[in-house]
Amino acid sequence: MRSSSEFAQRDPAGQAPAWRRAGLSERALALLAIAALTLISRAWVFGDPLIHVDEQFYLLVGHRMVAGDLPYVDIFDVKPIGLFLIYAFADLVFPDSITGYQVLAALSVALTAFILFGAARRVASFAAALGGACAYIAWLTVFEGIGGQSPVFYNLPMAAGAALLLRAIGRADARYLSRRGAAIMLLAGIAIQIKYPAVFEGVFFGLALLWIGHRRGRRFGRLAADAALWVGCALAPSLAALLTYAALGHAGPFIQDNFVSIFGRQTDGGQSLMAFVRLAEQMLALSPFWLCAAITVRRVRSPGLAGRPEVVGMLAWAGAALIGYLPAGTWSEHFVLPLLSPLSLLGAVACDGVANRKGAIARLVGIGLIAGFGRSACEVATEGNARDAQRIANLVTPYLHDGGCLYVVNAPPSLYLLTHSCLLTRYAFPSHLLSQKYAPTLGSDATAEMRRLLRRKPAVIVMGRPYANPNRVNQRLLDAELRLHYRQLTAAHVGVRPLAIWVRQPELRALPSAPAAAPSSSKAG
């Protein structure tokens, strides 16, 4: 490992660099650079309610929690409670909950990158470590991570656990391994309660801790006791959530939604083929990091890294994250996001070992920034922005008088928040009742639920294009209801996506004039 950063070296004139003369430490400079890049790459979408349908729904659940609803009982989803608690916090604390969750996401990104910088700095120069941290920030935006996707949040505790683990790997003894292992596994358990696939990396952490203990000479009995402690710490957040629901009398819905439902989701043959196409595209897009991984493997036994087992730990962490990614099946873009934490460490190690270190860092970060900004700009143009969403909300809101409720089908769920609408069903995600892949996951009869919803007479139904794999029975029920009792108010667009706004006929006759503008606040009342 180099003893100091290239930036810490004196310049040709014999002076220390300007940031050293200003009294900044490496960590302070790294934090400033990370904060600046995080804002540059993300702040331009703050306040946009249409970044991703998942995030819109997470915020809806968080808002309903603040209003008194209980996830899995009053509103269905398969994500763990920790994710919804983050969004509920944003709704509770920030006047504008949309901007609020995006600020929390940016803070999580910056803290994660700073932790990764510290981990990389143990085996790489300052410049390379900072470059790896900046690559993490830049490449998040390439894979739908510009907002608040769940890995944006759970990468933070996972990176913190990994940094502690790499430090333990680098120690020559096993002092304090039990307590450090407990902290590492508790952090993994917190990450698991934000999204369950983090369990793969958590298992790796546990096995690595056992390997460290064995290599440092711990006896079997002591290792068994450590293993029990560490497993308990990893399971503690999930057990706390389960026991809380059990105490409230809702253990059944919690188990159904969190665990049983995960195994029921379906895809058709065409969707499966497209999933493998996405997998190939994502692996190709990550090719700069695969090159970095190859360089890192070659450097493991190089003179500069000999005797630094942390690098092997970084490679193993990347492998564990890849194992967690591959079984996903659908390979949506944001499934790549957990890979970026360990891969950014490998990027730091690789860039530190090439002749043109500055050029390698610039290319790794620059490719991510350019590709991420291009993709995000295209998605905003396609999916729409805050102005588009508010225009639709302004059209819909006047027809929700006297307690009328909105129902959204393949359209932005943020409309529930923007229109201050009530919910007619606990299956509020736009595809829960109309996409066949969700039917086996709901824990109830999707058709019976659709009939019940329609009996409650939604005041307005906002519809996008039909799903590729629709629930045909429910689609026929909805189409028949629209023909009998609704009239299309208007056809509109959010971005380039067409929407149809259907209004129940009595309400249409009662309010024939043009609707007035609704309040622009994103917080539902």
PEUR-V819700 format. One record per helix or strand of 2 or more residues. SS is the DSSP state (2 for helix, 1 for strand). FROM is the first residue (numbers start at 1). TO is the last residue. If there is no record, write none. Layout:
SS | FROM | TO
SS | FROM | TO
This chain:
2 | 18 | 21
2 | 26 | 45
2 | 53 | 66
2 | 81 | 93
2 | 97 | 121
2 | 126 | 143
2 | 150 | 170
2 | 177 | 192
2 | 196 | 215
2 | 220 | 247
2 | 251 | 258
2 | 260 | 264
2 | 269 | 285
2 | 287 | 299
2 | 310 | 326
2 | 333 | 352
2 | 357 | 383
2 | 386 | 400
1 | 406 | 409
2 | 414 | 418
2 | 436 | 439
2 | 446 | 455
1 | 460 | 463
2 | 472 | 485
1 | 486 | 494
1 | 497 | 504
2 | 505 | 510
